[in-house]
Amino acid sequence: MAKPFKVLIKQGATNIGTACRSAAHVMKTRGPSQVQFWFIALAIGIGAGVAALLFRLGIETIQSTVYGTDDITNLHSFAADLAWYQILLIPICGGLLVGIILDRFTDDGRVRSVADVIEGAALNEGRVEVRRGLASAAASLITLSTGGSSGREGPVVHLAAVLSTGVCRWIRANGITGRDLLGCAVAAAVSASFNAPIAGALFALEVVLRHFAVHAFAPIVIASAAGTVINRLAFGDVTEFVLPVQNALAFYVELPAFLILGLVCGLVSVVLMKAIFWTEDAASYLQDVTGLPRFLRPAAAGALLGLLAIWWPHIIGVGYETTSAALTGELILYEAIIFVVLKITAVAITMGGRMGGGVFSPSLMIGALTGLAFGIIATAIFPNVSGEGTLYALAGMGAVAAAVLGAPISTTLIVFELTGDWQTGLAVMVSVSLSTALASRLVDRSFFLTQLERRNVHLAAGPQAYLLATFKVSSIMRATGSPDAAPDAACWDLIRDGVYIDGNATLEQAMPIFEQSSHVFVPVVSLGGEDAPPELWGALFQVDALKAMNKALAETAAEEHS
């Protein structure tokens, strides 16, 4: 027995020595570059945090100027005393400015937001459009300052992505590095906007990068912490919402009520998302039918918002005053239900009218109102087994927001960080889980992924669905004249039979051709005019396409598990 024990000790010592030498080699060869990358992440975190802070201060400054109030946290209460024509004209003028900016600096009149950042992470090596992104940030700034009913997180996230894109171009970052830096910028922007460092980091991983790779965690946390410091230097260590009492579950028997609340919030979130998409489609149809100039579309939306705000100024802006009133139980059942309907309508008009802004803050308000209405009813029916009615507002706030964003983890945490109430986590998690599970089956996972799906960008199904779109046929084909090329005569025979593909197409268009036929290869051509014959470039072999796809899937899996 003694000999095997000595052998075991010797082998253990050898293994430890080998591990130490390997660690020393890694630190020597890769450590400096890793430390350098962390400093870049810190710099991006500071830059994105400052950008988010300036964006928020810009909204507050313009909003207080155009509405004439020093306390924008009580904006709708102040706006209620303004003349009706002021309430009407402010969003119209804002919409007109937004339309001019988007018409001048974008090719489609569309505001860039979180969905475009997700697309950039998946399909463009962590890059987004810079010129259009800056124009979108300006448009969203005006929208949120002049009565638009949306949130500031979407513009801030894209603005941070523009910053990281500039850095990526400067250092010529590859795809993995570009995505990591994009995650750093997003995390810092969210953290700086909401004083929520944990949720900011997880939002970047869960929503934008859509994986939790270990190699990305450290730099993203560093950037998120930097963004939080920027926020706290400006506003102090305070939460966005202050709850007057400590919520608590009366009994565990109350948990089924939060399961039902989760299902209700899931349906409400779907109504919100569908309303936005329906309004966007309807507005586009009316624009085509009437010939309305593109730059007037946001102004028309502003007019509708102004009309609503004359009677219900609660819809103006982010809506934190109404959200706080819901969380503190200051609204009655009738008000909570009416404000849910009005806010959904206002958000749909704002987004469908292409005025700019995000959906996170509106979803918080709608969720809090929905939860409060549910809580008022539930506590009235079962008063002996119910806790505070405002607890339902807190759970509803998280449930609707999580379903809209498709981010149950980060949304749960951001609700805790926004309110400072960590004692009711069980109720919030139960509601969030049910709402997300239901809504994700009625839309394409989330609001952002559904937006992309409507543009024929298929990210919701995972890498196996969208990676095909990243490969150009011309980059994989075997060119004419190469040793292993397909015979020209066979290619022309297939072309005459109508079997060919444009060289500028992607594998997403090519693979169905292989699936629908038994051909080993497909001719790749350059299509001329109506009378010009196609020019033969080469042939795409099915085996080459499959090899490229398998390699891309392996690289994606390696990145997500590194």
Disulfide bonds with the S-S distance in Angstrom:
none
